[in-house]
């Protein structure tokens, strides 16, 4: 059992992931969940990466532009949405 102080909560992971996606969008022309997976610790629940992308999309930081094939072994070459930073994102650079 993991001590409560070390346990990663959904809210803490999600907050870090949203900030990581914003940072990745500023550095890279496009981003995917594979990029987030490389930069972040494992999510405490499998749905959290998708929620992070949805949160940033709704906030106007990123937009979906296409699909590609995942290079992650765990995704088994599944479809992967590609995102980019929006031009009207409303955050300071």
Residue pairs with C-beta under 8 A, 6 or more apart in sequence:
7 44
8 41
8 44
9 44
10 44
10 45
10 48
13 40
13 41
13 43
13 44
13 48
14 48
14 51
14 52
14 55
16 40
17 36
17 40
17 43
17 48
17 49
17 52
18 52
18 55
18 56
20 36
20 39
20 40
21 31
21 36
21 52
21 53
21 56
21 61
21 62
21 83
22 56
22 61
22 91
24 31
24 35
24 36
24 39
25 31
25 56
25 61
25 62
25 83
25 84
25 85
26 85
26 93
28 35
29 84
30 65
30 82
30 83
30 84
31 62
31 82
31 83
31 84
32 68
32 70
32 80
32 81
32 82
32 83
33 49
33 50
33 53
33 70
33 75
33 80
33 81
34 70
34 71
34 72
34 75
34 80
36 49
36 52
36 53
37 49
37 72
43 49
53 62
53 81
53 83
56 62
57 63
57 64
57 83
59 90
60 86
60 88
60 89
60 90
61 85
61 86
61 89
61 90
61 91
62 83
62 84
62 85
62 86
62 89
63 83
63 84
63 86
64 81
64 82
64 83
65 82
65 83
65 84
66 81
66 82
67 79
67 80
67 81
67 82
68 79
68 80
68 82
69 77
69 78
69 79
69 80
70 76
70 77
70 78
70 79
70 80
71 77
